[in-house]
Every structure is written in structure tokens, then in C-alpha cells.
Amino acid sequence: MPLLKIARMGHPVLLRRCEPVPDPGAPGIRQLVANMIQTMEDAPGVGLAAPQVHVPLRLFVFRVPGERREKDPDDRPVGPTVLINPELELLSEERVVGWEGCLSIPGMRAGVPRAPRVRYRGMDCDGNVLEREATGFHARVVQHEYDHLDGILYTMRMTDFRLFGFNEELNRVAAAQAVAAEAQAAAAEPQSTIAEARL
């Protein structure tokens, strides 16, 4: 199966509202879904919407790897999943800021506010209806991909542009902060412990 070319920010296909999929079981849709899953995994990414591969239809694929789950007990791993003609309901007025990247905005990430809990519904290529409630990273991925179907990129959801940058720089800052925190913790060690160590 061929890998698909991913549209990058600036391409007009990413800014348009997508059309419903008329026949989820059509051979062309099945092939598209298979190619999208392979492209997502190769990237590697955790989600890919049809407009990101230049197809303005309402479908996306996603996954939740075990290492990407948050500490919520309901946030379980999810294998490669397709949602065709999805519906999304936000189940909370609260918004939680979390880091997001996008295959259409390579090399960057930002803090984006999202609802911590959602309910979604969609179909697979066999006409089966998938309906779930999701929390944590799972909920964030679904919201991110659903936005693509309405021509919305994560940058349009941002509220604090100080939480936006290149991955290399953000990683460097995080590493420096971790070293500083370790040094501060070591300096705060009780003096009695240090004195005992010298005996």
C-alpha cells in the first residue's frame, strides 16, 4: 500500500469543511483508510484526517498508544481506528491545556485547550457503528482530528502563543528545567542528612 502525501499548513485543502462520505464501504474508501493508517503509522503519528492527504471527506483514523495515555484510569490504549462521518459531543465546559503536534505542521507543537471528556460516534468501512466516551489523550486526539474535518488547525484553538515552538527548542527547555529542578531538590536536602553522611 502506498504512503500518502501529507498536506502542510498553508494548503487550502486544510481550511475547507469536508463533505460526508456517501458510501463507507466503497472500495475506494476502504483503500483510502488502509493507506491512511499505514501513512499515520509510518509518520509516525497518532491521527490523520482525510483532508490531510488531500481528500476533503469526513473521515479520520487514529490510535492511542499505551505510552501516550494519561493518568486517567479510563484512558486505555486504542488500536488503529477509523471514524467515518463522525459526530462529536463535548461533555464538559472545562478546558484543559495539553501539548499537541500535527503531521501538517511538522516539527512544532503547542499547548492547546481541549475538553477533557467527549462522546463520539461514527462508522467503519463495514457499516458498524462505533460509539464511545473518551477522556485524556484519547479525547484530545479525537477532538484534534475532528477539527480537521471542519477546516480547523490546532493553531486556531490556541490561547497562549508562548506555548508554541519548535520541538527541538521545547525539548531543550524542558531538559534544562528538569536539571534545574533536580539541583534545587538536592540543595533543599536537610543539613542533618549531609552531616550524617560525613561521619
Buried (B, 14 or more C-beta within 10 A) or exposed (E): EEBBEBBEBEEEBBBEEBEEBEEBEEEEBBEBBBBBBBBBBEBEBBBBBBBBBEBBBBBBBBBBEEEBBBEBEEBEEBEBBBBBBBEBEBBEEEBBBBEBBBBBBEEBBBBBEBBBBBBBBBBBBEEEEBEBEBBBBBBBBBBBBBBBBEBBBBBEBBEEEEBBBEEEEBEEEEEEEEEEEEEEEEEEEEEEEEEEEEE
